Amino acid sequence: MAPLRSDARELAWAARMRASLEGDEAAYRSLLGEIGRAIRPTVRAAFARARLGDGDIEDVMQETLLAIHLKRQTWDPAQKLTPWVLAITRHKVVDALRRRGLRRTEPIEDFEAALAAPEAADPHARSDVERLMESLSPRARDIVRSISLEEQSISATAMRLGMTEVAVRVALHRALKALGAAWKASGS
């Protein structure tokens, strides 16, 4: 992955992410737009290195932005945002390459310093998620759980449920919108 290094960009992105976590939707939209524009060349370069066309780039972009949206609460404001964004991007590119039957290996030397010890799970957060998930229909709950929590691909989820990938994407989008509304209504 090509680095997205710019101290000014890092500071601006981090400030917008903090504002978005506090409910500033305009800052969040702006941040996602900038992240999308910044990572597109990175995704395109990864596909070029794998000698693949541009056909799946937009899908990877959407999956990356969706993952950032779903996982934004996991970002530690004490850490830089750009490496977090690049890690998500890298994982989504690798997922796309795997779906095409390609494998990429990463050297494991020096990863120990980059890996943080897992934090103890907050039992209240998990119960809040489960409570909110109960507001969804069983199929929508299954789709969200499969893609967002179990990190299964859209195509695998579609195949398992006997749906098209487009139908799964639409159902996921609607379910996430419903979860957002339920979360907002709960005052969490």
C-alpha positions in Angstrom: 0.0 0.0 0.0 1.3 3.4 -0.9 1.5 5.6 2.2 -0.9 8.6 2.5 1.5 10.7 4.5 0.7 14.3 5.2 0.8 15.8 8.6 -1.7 18.5 7.7 -4.1 15.9 6.2 -3.7 13.7 9.3 -4.5 16.5 11.6 -7.6 17.6 9.5 -8.8 14.0 9.2 -8.4 13.3 12.9 -10.2 16.5 13.8 -13.1 15.6 11.5 -13.3 12.0 12.8 -13.4 13.3 16.4 -16.2 15.7 15.4 -18.1 13.0 13.6 -17.9 10.7 16.6 -19.5 13.6 18.5 -22.3 13.7 16.0 -21.2 16.2 13.3 -22.6 14.6 10.2 -21.2 17.3 7.8 -17.7 16.7 9.1 -18.2 12.9 8.7 -19.5 13.3 5.1 -16.6 15.5 4.2 -14.1 13.1 5.9 -15.5 10.1 4.0 -15.3 12.0 0.7 -11.7 12.9 1.3 -10.8 9.4 2.4 -12.4 8.0 -0.7 -10.5 10.3 -3.0 -7.2 9.6 -1.1 -7.4 5.8 -1.1 -8.7 5.4 -4.7 -5.2 5.6 -6.2 -3.9 3.2 -3.5 -6.6 0.6 -4.4 -6.0 1.2 -8.2 -2.3 0.6 -7.7 -2.9 -2.6 -5.8 -5.1 -3.9 -8.6 -2.5 -2.9 -11.1 0.2 -4.7 -9.2 -2.0 -7.8 -9.2 -2.5 -7.3 -13.0 -6.2 -6.9 -12.6 -8.5 -4.4 -14.4 -10.4 -1.6 -12.7 -13.6 -3.6 -12.6 -13.7 -4.2 -8.8 -12.1 -0.9 -7.7 -15.4 0.8 -6.9 -16.7 -2.3 -5.0 -13.5 -2.2 -2.9 -13.9 1.5 -2.3 -17.5 1.0 -1.1 -16.5 -1.9 1.1 -13.7 0.1 2.6 -15.8 3.2 3.3 -18.5 0.9 4.7 -15.9 -0.8 7.0 -14.7 2.6 8.1 -18.3 3.6 8.9 -19.0 0.4 10.8 -15.7 0.3 12.7 -15.3 4.1 13.4 -16.0 3.6 17.1 -12.9 1.4 17.3 -10.5 4.2 16.2 -8.5 5.4 19.1 -8.3 9.2 19.0 -4.9 9.0 20.7 -3.6 7.2 17.6 -3.2 8.5 14.0 -6.1 8.0 11.8 -4.3 7.5 8.5 -2.7 4.1 9.4 -6.0 2.9 10.7 -7.7 3.9 7.3 -4.8 2.2 5.4 -5.1 -1.0 7.4 -8.8 -1.2 6.6 -8.1 -0.4 2.9 -5.4 -3.1 2.8 -7.7 -5.7 4.3 -10.5 -4.9 1.8 -8.0 -5.1 -1.2 -6.7 -8.4 0.1 -10.3 -9.7 0.5 -11.1 -8.7 -3.1 -8.0 -10.4 -4.4 -8.8 -13.5 -2.5 -12.3 -13.6 -3.9 -10.6 -13.7 -7.3 -8.4 -16.6 -6.2 -5.2 -14.5 -5.7 -3.2 -14.6 -2.6 -0.9 -12.0 -1.2 1.7 -12.7 1.5 3.0 -10.1 4.0 6.3 -10.5 5.8 5.6 -11.0 9.5 8.9 -9.5 10.8 8.3 -6.3 12.7 4.6 -6.9 13.0 4.8 -7.5 16.8 5.5 -3.9 17.5 2.5 -2.8 15.4 0.0 -5.2 17.0 -1.7 -3.9 20.0 -2.9 -6.2 22.8 -6.6 -6.8 22.4 -8.7 -4.8 24.8 -11.2 -6.5 27.0 -14.6 -6.4 25.4 -17.1 -4.0 27.0 -20.0 -6.3 27.9 -22.4 -3.3 27.9 -21.4 -2.4 24.3 -22.1 -6.0 23.2 -25.5 -6.0 24.9 -26.4 -2.7 23.2 -25.5 -4.1 19.8 -27.5 -7.2 20.4 -30.5 -5.1 21.6 -30.3 -2.9 18.5 -29.9 -5.9 16.2 -33.2 -7.3 17.6 -34.9 -4.3 15.9 -34.1 -5.8 12.5 -35.9 -8.5 10.6 -34.3 -12.0 10.9 -32.9 -11.8 7.3 -31.5 -8.2 7.8 -30.0 -9.3 11.2 -28.4 -12.3 9.4 -26.9 -10.1 6.7 -25.5 -7.5 9.1 -24.1 -10.2 11.4 -22.5 -12.1 8.5 -20.9 -9.1 6.8 -20.2 -6.7 9.6 -19.5 -8.9 12.6 -18.3 -12.2 11.1 -16.5 -10.3 8.2 -17.9 -12.6 5.5 -17.8 -11.4 1.9 -20.9 -10.0 0.2 -20.7 -12.8 -2.4 -20.5 -15.6 0.3 -23.4 -14.1 2.2 -25.4 -13.8 -1.1 -24.7 -17.4 -2.0 -25.6 -18.7 1.5 -28.9 -16.8 1.5 -29.8 -17.4 -2.1 -29.7 -13.7 -3.0 -27.9 -11.6 -5.5 -24.9 -9.6 -4.4 -26.8 -6.4 -5.3 -29.8 -7.5 -3.1 -27.4 -8.2 -0.2 -25.8 -4.8 -0.6 -29.2 -3.1 -0.7 -30.4 -5.1 2.3 -27.2 -4.3 4.2 -27.4 -0.6 3.5 -31.1 -0.5 4.6 -30.3 -2.5 7.8 -27.4 -0.3 8.7 -29.6 2.8 8.2 -32.2 1.2 10.4 -29.6 0.4 13.0 -28.4 4.0 12.9 -31.9 5.3 13.4 -32.5 2.8 16.3 -29.2 3.8 17.9 -30.1 7.5 17.6 -33.5 6.9 19.0 -32.1 5.0 22.0 -30.0 8.0 22.9 -26.8 5.9 23.0 
